């Protein structure tokens, strides 16, 4: 058989990475709290028929995020039924669309497409988020469209500017005004880098369709905000002031309605970036040296990609999320994701005259690591971080109660049919046996006398109990 060409090998590696991620989607449970919470919100949206305001629980509106990620998973539930695959699949699609936007950008810049896509698809935070029920991949798709659209529009292709404003609208529906802030930081830093303090703001009005573009963005995104406030008054105050100011400046913010803030040392976001961008963050120092130090020595040979404009733009795009969250304590590793497409393009651009070292070998490690990780989750961690395994050990015909605390995964995997109690007196007086899931430390003599443990994980046990009339 004739040996594969370099391009065919690259395509095969890319397909292996992204299809492995797709095939693994149904093979591990939704994990508490993030995935299970957003998965349950999507299930509730379908069950209740409330497509305006996502629900944190029955009759409890969720004001913490806009609904795009919930819409995505809910539509998939309508098509595929309630399952891990259904709620995760749209986020994989968003990742593939992000790869598509990056591919179009690379073609416009006359850069080799496949190396960029391989780097992006095999970056740790990107490939994990490509199959996770979170807000971040939809945000990344929107911001990638926005950053690509802005750059190409600035270079004279005005129609791409409208793609950028559509991307901002997607971001507003995925995560909210933080989209505009990250976009403004990335583009603003680049304009200052390239043009100084005064000139860029004059050029901005000449090159970017600001009025028409902003109008398009608002036509797409604003109606939901208006309807959401009318449906559940108080949403805008909580979401804009609470989520976008109080949460940012106060790591111990007490106004959080849906959990607790994450208090991290200021500047930790940069460490998160290094770890989340593995393995390719290891190539970043050399890539920066190539584009900042070596490239100017070659004179004008890179005019086809606008000389120094592109690498400086990619650097500003890449660091924008970290700049925003440098002084925030309430952060998560996934917050760096919107800058990862720029990292992939920057590394491939730095080695555009040669091949990225060990590109295929490094990328091929990712599918193997994914399979190992899913295996570990399925056989070990999945039993402790999700309620699926415990709930699978019961007969659905019997009523199931949770003592004190009921995780989101319990609601998802029981289709909302589990109930929460704090006393055995709250059990329905029908005389039938029932299941009780309770933390090991909460089991007292009364429960021990009336219940037998069927199964358990490290946190709680599944008990079969009889009603003591």
C-alpha positions in Angstrom: 0.0 0.0 0.0 1.3 3.4 -1.0 2.5 5.5 2.0 0.3 8.3 3.0 1.3 11.8 2.1 2.0 14.4 4.8 -1.3 16.0 4.3 -3.2 12.7 4.5 -1.3 11.9 7.7 -2.3 15.2 9.2 -5.9 14.7 8.2 -5.9 11.2 9.7 -4.4 12.5 13.0 -7.0 15.3 13.2 -9.9 12.9 12.6 -8.6 10.5 15.1 -8.5 13.2 17.8 -11.9 14.7 17.2 -13.7 11.4 16.5 -12.2 9.8 19.6 -13.7 12.7 21.6 -17.1 12.2 20.0 -17.1 8.4 20.6 -16.3 8.8 24.2 -19.1 11.2 25.0 -21.6 8.6 26.3 -19.1 6.4 28.2 -18.8 8.3 31.5 -21.4 9.9 33.8 -22.2 13.6 34.2 -20.1 14.7 37.0 -21.2 16.9 39.9 -21.4 19.8 40.1 -20.8 21.6 36.8 -21.8 19.1 34.1 -24.6 17.6 36.1 -26.0 21.0 37.0 -26.1 22.2 33.4 -27.3 18.8 32.1 -30.2 18.9 34.6 -31.1 22.4 33.6 -31.4 21.3 30.0 -33.6 18.3 31.1 -35.8 20.6 33.1 -36.1 23.0 30.2 -37.5 20.2 28.1 -39.7 18.8 30.8 -41.2 22.1 31.8 -41.4 23.6 28.4 -39.8 26.8 29.8 -37.4 27.9 27.0 -37.0 31.5 28.3 -35.4 31.2 31.7 -33.2 28.1 32.6 -34.3 26.6 35.9 -32.0 25.8 38.8 -34.7 23.6 40.2 -38.5 23.4 39.7 -39.8 26.9 40.0 -36.4 28.3 40.8 -35.0 30.5 37.9 -31.3 30.3 37.1 -29.9 33.9 36.7 -26.2 32.9 36.7 -25.7 32.5 32.9 -27.6 33.2 29.6 -29.4 30.2 28.1 -27.5 29.3 25.0 -25.7 26.3 26.5 -29.0 25.1 28.0 -30.8 25.6 24.7 -28.1 23.6 22.9 -28.4 20.6 25.3 -32.2 20.8 25.5 -32.6 20.7 21.7 -30.3 17.7 21.6 -32.4 16.0 24.3 -35.5 16.6 22.2 -33.7 14.8 19.3 -31.9 12.0 21.1 -33.6 11.6 24.5 -32.1 12.2 27.9 -28.6 10.8 28.0 -25.0 11.9 28.5 -24.4 11.8 24.7 -27.4 14.1 24.1 -26.4 16.9 26.5 -22.7 16.8 25.5 -23.1 16.4 21.7 -23.9 20.1 21.0 -20.8 21.2 22.7 -18.8 18.9 20.5 -20.5 20.5 17.5 -19.5 23.9 18.9 -15.9 22.8 19.1 -16.1 21.6 15.5 -17.5 24.9 14.4 -14.7 26.6 16.2 -12.2 24.5 14.2 -14.1 25.5 11.0 -13.8 29.2 11.7 -10.1 28.8 12.5 -9.7 26.9 9.2 -11.3 29.7 7.2 -9.1 32.2 8.9 -6.0 30.2 8.2 -7.0 29.9 4.5 -7.5 33.6 4.2 -4.0 34.1 5.7 -2.5 31.5 3.4 -1.3 29.4 6.3 -1.3 25.6 6.4 -4.7 24.7 7.9 -4.2 21.1 9.2 -1.3 21.8 11.6 -3.3 24.6 13.2 -6.3 22.4 13.6 -4.3 19.5 15.0 -2.7 21.8 17.6 -6.0 23.3 18.6 -7.9 20.0 18.7 -5.2 18.3 20.8 -4.8 21.1 23.4 -5.9 19.9 26.8 -8.5 22.4 27.7 -10.0 22.4 24.2 -10.4 18.7 23.8 -11.8 18.3 27.3 -14.3 21.2 26.9 -15.3 19.8 23.5 -17.3 17.1 25.3 -18.3 18.9 28.5 -21.6 20.4 29.4 -20.4 23.9 30.1 -20.8 27.5 28.8 -17.2 27.8 27.7 -17.2 26.2 24.3 -20.1 28.2 23.0 -18.3 31.3 24.3 -15.1 30.3 22.6 -17.0 29.8 19.3 -18.5 33.3 19.6 -15.2 35.0 20.5 -13.3 33.1 17.8 -15.8 34.4 15.2 -15.5 37.9 16.7 -11.7 38.0 16.7 -11.4 36.5 13.2 -14.1 38.9 11.9 -12.4 41.9 13.4 -9.0 41.2 12.0 -10.2 40.4 8.4 -12.5 43.4 8.5 -9.6 45.6 9.6 -7.6 44.4 6.6 -10.3 45.6 4.3 -12.8 42.7 4.0 -15.8 44.5 5.6 -18.2 41.6 5.2 -16.2 39.6 7.7 -16.9 42.3 10.3 -20.5 41.2 10.4 -19.4 37.7 11.2 -17.5 39.2 14.2 -20.7 41.0 15.5 -22.7 37.7 15.1 -19.9 36.1 17.2 -20.3 38.7 19.9 -24.1 38.1 19.9 -23.4 34.4 20.4 -21.1 35.2 23.3 -23.7 37.5 24.9 -26.1 34.6 24.8 -23.5 32.1 26.0 -21.8 33.9 28.9 -23.0 37.6 28.8 -21.2 41.0 28.8 -17.9 39.3 29.7 -17.7 38.5 26.0 -17.5 42.2 25.1 -14.8 42.8 27.8 -12.6 39.9 26.6 -13.0 41.1 23.0 -12.3 44.7 23.9 -9.1 43.7 25.8 -7.8 41.6 22.9 -8.5 44.1 20.1 -7.7 47.1 22.2 -4.3 45.9 23.2 -3.5 45.1 19.6 -4.6 48.6 18.4 -2.5 50.3 21.0 0.5 48.0 20.1 0.2 48.7 16.4 -1.0 52.3 16.2 -0.4 54.1 19.5 -3.0 56.0 21.6 -4.7 58.3 19.1 -4.8 56.9 15.6 -6.6 53.5 16.2 -9.8 55.2 17.4 -10.0 57.2 14.2 -9.3 54.2 12.0 -11.9 52.1 14.0 -14.8 54.2 12.6 -13.4 54.0 9.1 -12.7 50.3 8.9 -15.3 48.6 11.1 -19.1 48.9 10.5 -19.7 49.8 14.2 -23.3 51.1 13.9 -24.6 48.4 11.6 -22.6 45.7 13.3 -23.7 46.7 16.8 -27.3 46.8 15.5 -27.0 43.3 14.2 -25.5 42.1 17.5 -28.3 43.7 19.5 -31.1 42.3 17.2 -29.8 38.8 17.9 -29.0 39.0 21.6 -31.0 41.8 23.2 -34.6 40.3 22.8 -33.8 37.4 25.2 -32.5 39.8 27.9 -35.7 41.9 27.7 -38.0 38.9 27.8 -36.0 37.3 30.6 -36.2 40.4 32.8 -40.0 40.6 32.1 -40.4 36.9 32.9 -38.4 36.9 36.1 -37.9 40.5 37.4 -34.6 41.0 39.1 -32.6 39.0 36.6 -30.7 41.9 35.1 -29.6 43.3 38.4 -28.4 40.0 39.6 -26.7 39.0 36.3 -25.1 42.3 35.4 -24.2 43.7 38.9 -23.8 40.4 40.8 -22.3 38.1 38.3 -20.2 40.7 36.4 -19.1 42.9 39.2 -19.5 41.5 42.7 -18.3 38.0 41.6 -15.3 39.5 39.9 -14.1 41.9 42.6 -15.2 39.8 45.7 -13.9 36.2 45.7 -16.0 35.6 48.8 -19.1 37.1 47.4 -22.1 36.2 49.6 -24.8 37.1 47.1 -24.2 33.9 45.0 -27.6 32.2 44.7 -26.3 29.0 43.2 -23.1 27.9 45.0 -19.9 29.3 46.4 -17.2 31.4 44.8 -13.8 30.0 44.0 -11.2 31.9 46.0 -7.8 31.6 44.2 -4.6 33.6 44.6 -4.6 36.6 42.2 -2.6 35.8 39.1 -3.4 32.0 39.2 -5.1 32.3 35.8 -1.7 32.4 34.2 -0.7 29.1 35.8 -4.1 27.7 34.7 -3.3 28.8 31.2 0.1 27.0 31.2 -1.5 23.8 32.5 -4.7 24.0 30.4 -2.8 24.6 27.2 -0.6 21.6 27.5 1.1 20.1 25.6 1.4 23.0 23.3 2.1 25.7 26.0 5.6 24.1 26.2 6.2 25.3 22.6 5.0 28.9 23.4 8.3 30.4 24.5 10.1 29.3 21.4 7.2 30.4 19.2 7.2 33.9 20.8 11.0 34.1 20.2 10.5 33.2 16.5 7.8 35.8 15.8 9.1 38.6 18.0 12.9 38.3 17.6 13.6 36.2 14.5 10.9 37.4 12.2 12.0 41.1 12.0 15.4 39.9 10.8 13.8 38.4 7.7 12.6 41.8 6.5 9.5 41.9 4.3 9.2 38.2 3.4 6.0 37.9 5.4 4.0 40.6 3.7 1.4 38.0 2.6 0.3 37.8 6.2 0.7 41.5 7.0 4.1 41.3 8.6 4.1 41.8 12.3 0.4 42.6 12.5 -0.8 39.0 12.6 1.6 37.6 15.3 0.9 40.7 17.6 -2.8 40.2 17.1 -2.6 36.5 18.0 -0.6 37.4 21.1 -3.2 39.9 22.3 -6.1 37.6 21.5 -4.4 34.8 23.4 -3.7 36.7 26.5 -7.0 38.7 26.7 -8.7 36.2 29.0 -5.7 36.1 31.4 -5.5 39.9 31.5 -9.1 40.1 32.5 -8.9 37.5 35.2 -5.4 38.3 36.6 -6.9 40.3 39.5 -9.9 38.0 40.0 -9.9 35.3 42.6 -13.1 33.6 41.4 -11.7 31.7 38.5 -11.7 28.3 36.8 -9.2 26.7 34.4 -11.7 26.7 31.6 -11.7 30.6 31.6 -8.5 30.5 29.4 -10.3 28.6 26.6 -11.2 31.6 24.4 -7.5 32.3 23.9 -6.6 28.8 22.9 -7.4 29.2 19.1 -4.9 32.1 19.0 -2.3 29.9 20.7 -2.7 27.2 18.0 -2.5 29.7 15.1 0.5 31.4 16.7 2.5 28.2 17.2 1.8 27.0 13.6 2.6 30.5 12.3 6.0 30.4 14.1 6.9 27.2 12.3 5.2 28.0 9.0 8.5 27.6 7.1 9.0 24.1 8.6 7.1 21.4 10.5 6.0 21.9 14.1 8.3 19.4 16.0 6.7 16.1 16.7 3.3 17.4 15.7 1.7 14.1 14.8 3.3 12.1 17.6 2.3 14.6 20.3 -1.2 14.9 19.0 -1.7 11.1 18.8 -1.0 10.9 22.5 -4.2 12.7 23.2 -6.7 10.0 22.1 -4.8 7.5 24.2 -4.9 9.8 27.2 -8.6 10.4 26.7 -9.4 6.7 26.6 -7.4 6.1 29.8 -9.1 9.1 31.5 -12.6 7.9 30.6 -11.7 4.4 31.8 -10.5 5.7 35.1 -13.7 7.8 35.5 -15.9 4.9 34.5 -14.4 2.4 36.9 -13.4 4.6 39.8 -14.0 8.4 40.1 -17.4 8.2 38.3 -18.8 6.3 41.2 -17.9 9.0 43.7 -18.4 12.1 41.6 -21.8 11.2 40.1 -25.0 9.5 41.4 -25.5 7.4 38.2 -23.9 4.2 39.5 -25.7 4.3 42.8 -29.1 5.0 41.2 -28.5 2.1 38.8 -28.5 -0.3 41.7 -32.1 0.3 42.6 -35.5 -0.7 41.3 -37.2 2.4 39.8 -40.7 1.2 41.0 -39.8 2.2 44.6 -39.6 5.7 45.7 -36.1 7.2 46.3 -35.2 9.8 48.9 -32.1 11.8 49.5 -31.3 12.7 53.0 -30.4 16.4 53.4 -28.5 17.0 50.2 -29.4 15.9 46.7 -26.7 16.3 44.0 -27.6 17.5 40.5 -26.7 14.2 39.0 -29.3 12.5 41.2 -32.0 14.7 39.7 -30.7 14.2 36.2 -30.5 10.4 36.4 -33.8 10.0 38.2 -35.6 12.3 35.8 -36.4 14.6 38.8 -38.3 11.8 40.6 -36.1 11.6 43.7 -37.2 13.6 46.8 -35.2 15.3 49.5 -36.0 14.7 53.2 -34.4 15.5 56.5 -36.5 13.1 58.6 -38.0 9.6 58.2 -41.3 11.2 59.1 -41.4 12.8 55.7 -41.5 9.5 53.9 -44.9 8.9 52.2 -47.1 6.7 54.5 -47.9 4.1 51.9 -46.4 1.1 53.7 -44.1 0.3 50.7 -40.3 -0.1 51.0 -38.3 2.8 49.8 -34.7 3.7 49.0 -32.7 6.2 51.0 -29.4 7.7 49.9 -27.6 9.2 52.8 -24.1 10.3 53.7 -22.3 7.7 55.8 -21.8 10.2 58.6 -25.6 10.9 58.8 -26.6 7.3 59.5 -28.1 7.0 63.0 -29.5 4.2 65.1 -33.1 4.7 63.8 -32.0 4.5 60.2 -29.8 1.5 60.9 -32.7 -0.3 62.5 -35.0 0.3 59.5 -32.7 0.1 56.6 -30.2 -2.3 54.9 -27.4 -1.0 52.8 -27.5 -2.2 49.2 -24.5 -0.4 47.8 -22.3 2.6 48.6 -19.5 4.9 47.4 -17.1 6.8 49.5 -19.6 9.6 50.2 -23.0 7.9 50.7 -24.9 4.6 50.8 -27.9 3.3 49.0 -30.2 1.9 51.7 -33.4 -0.2 51.2 -35.8 0.8 54.0 -39.1 -0.3 55.3 -41.7 2.1 56.5 -42.2 1.8 60.3 -45.9 2.4 60.8 
